[in-house]
Amino acid sequence: MSDHDIGRVLFGDAAEIRRGVDQWTALPVDMSMSKPEPLPECQHQTTLAGPFHVTGPGTYSGKDVSTLYFEPTDAEGWWFDRIDQKEQLPVRVSVRNVWNTNRSIVLRSGAPHNYIRMVEHIIALRLGMGLDNVTIRMDSGDPPLFDVGSMDIVEAVEKVGITEQASKPLIHWTVSEPVTIGGRHNSFLTILPAEAGSKSLYLDCAVDFPTAIGKQRIQFDLYADSFRHGAHARTNCTRGMMLYCRTIGKLFADVRNLGYTNENILIAGKKRYVNEAKMLLDGKSLEAVWHRATLDLIAALSLIETGRLAGRVCSYKAGHDLDVRMVTQLYLHDLLVPVS
């Protein structure tokens, strides 16, 4: 049995969660990345040092291109401004504005058409790069889908730079006690409080797919290099899902223009990958678990409206729904407290 502290169970069956914990702890760790010490701590909120834009093929709409315009802002938080929705306010990146998590994280506020789909690959940069305040303007709810994870955005941020806002103190949050939620197939997500005074975020993330992806587990401190490494990871789907998208899925509006290609996603068959698997370590691709940890889980944790999360996060076979449910539960139970 594992000595992992699941703490208070906020959602799910405790017995199933413990079975999941036993499966998770039995998995070998494929890769670890530790933050070099000491790194300077940021004392103030940050924003971009200048504007930039990134362009790529649209994810859903079938448009030739989709463009995101990133701008510095004095407003606290991340904001999506649909410039094609003339009488709508910008949508704040917040768990309060999550519309659904069926295939991706979709944000919406105000009118039904004032939405933004697949935001996770964008908003993960909030915690991943320590970028607290940004406005993103776009002319549709369809973001670009890049060939190399989110690296187009990461490299654009690195080029313009990040600047501190001296008038805005930065707060770090942690949970007041260990908390866990559980889902189907023994999946679970645990958040443990930060050690006294620590402002670091540590992640232990594992996936288990009945495909060529199989079992993968990584552990890492969240800092610039570990996030940059994970931001290379493409999303993944099964060979069956890809065939569905290219055949029967053409009948359905949310699938017929889906911009998946052999370059921008990882396609896994039962026994082997259909296309080239990347992010190899000792011959094993860890692309799926890095995508899960950095561009999915960290994105959901970025739905905390202000500040940055500190502590330890453990995830096993979780997905968008469980991630967002956890952040919602943190607010419902008033579990976020400042790191003293």
Secondary structure, DSSP 8 states (H G I E B T S, - for coil): -------EEEES-HHHHHHHHHHHHHS---EEE---S------EEEEESS-EEEEE-BSSS--S-EEEEEE--SSSSEEEEETTSTT---EE-SGGGEEE-SSS-EEE-SSTT-EE-S-HHHHHHHHHTT--BEEEEESSS--B--SSTTHHHHHHHHHH-EEEEEEEE--EEEESS-EEEE-GGG-EEEEE---TT---EEEEEEEE-SSTT-EEEEEEE-SHHHHHHHTT--EEEEHHHHHHHHTGGGGSHHHHT----TTTEEEE-SSSBSS---SEETTEE-HHHHIIIIIIIHHHHTTSSSSEE-EEEEEES--HHHHHHHHHHHHHTT-EEE--
